[in-house]
């Protein structure tokens, strides 16, 4: 099969079009991108707990990457209900089809990337301990979503589902999952519960306010795409361009967490934030203060990693630069998608394109502009 790295970028973009829970009329709409972002964020917490509380050595990069990308095949299969997946008549067929789609996405990547993404996508929910943890993280996020629904909308289905998922997770073989359940019940120290609430509610922070949007966007779907592209770009630079010093776990942690502070601060339009040097610096101080306040409420063993990921997401390390690049690329892709039927975004698109061309010479940027952007643009206007 010919190489087509844009296939991965397209799948990451399409994830927000895969709806979840719609047959139960949720108060808050959910999709595979928002869900996958939350799973990635929960995986970062779970990996730290496994290591720091229980002394368990595990590949935290693999855990976070698998949790983030485990549902990428749903861009073809759609979101299939759990009860259907387990039905004796169709379970084997669904499992085979999902595996085929995952393999097809991976097969079109550069050969140097395929082993890594085969592990992160095709083997995301395998029979290893990390595979079990990914499955439980998926259920933990579903529990959080159902809990928000029944608390705010008194929907009996979501209450029953919440209780069912919670009961099931109470006997999880993964101690980090049981630890998180206990932390949710701690009324004296609500730091972890509050942090999970910020992660859950990031889908309520709408982006591109003041613009006419044909395609809705929020901080959760955006964070998923930034994390997926950061991982792709980091692996591309390491495996294909020899940038061996990139810490992919740090990169992914920063990318997943880079906008969590907006759960408190909201999404302030970039032209406002950057209207002057003084305004930019004021917003940077404010957001760092919010981040440090959120981190201070967490148990101390989280502090080092979460300060790096949350308060210093876009620092001047190479990993921080790659997060900033993925953030800019995502805005470019958003404008590219919109401008086909929305001329309002044509000006934004060319401004962003010029900014990227003039400010970044990283190999992943040149690769994106030369190969992936061309394919995305062709699909938008011709496909």
Buried (B, 14 or more C-beta within 10 A) or exposed (E): EEBBBBBBBBBBBBBBBBBBBEEEEBEBEBBBBBBBBBBBBBBBBBBBBBBBEEEBEBBBBBBBBBBBBBBBBBBBBEBEEEEEEEEEEEEEEBEEBBBBBBBBBBBBBBEEBBEBBBBBBBBBBBEBBBBBBBBBBBBBBBBBBBBBBBEEEEBEBBBEBBBBBBEEBEEBEBBBBBBBBEBBEEEEEBBBBEBBBBBBBBBEBEBBEEBEBEBEBBBBBBBBBBBBBBBBBBBBBBBBBEBEEBBBBBBBBBBBBBBBBBBBBEBBEEEEBEEEEEEBEEBEEBBBBBBBEBBEBBBEEBEEBBBBBBBBBBBEBBBBBBBBBBBBBBBBBBBBBBBBEBEEBBEBBEEBBEEBEEEBEBBBBEBBBEBBBEBBBEBBEEE
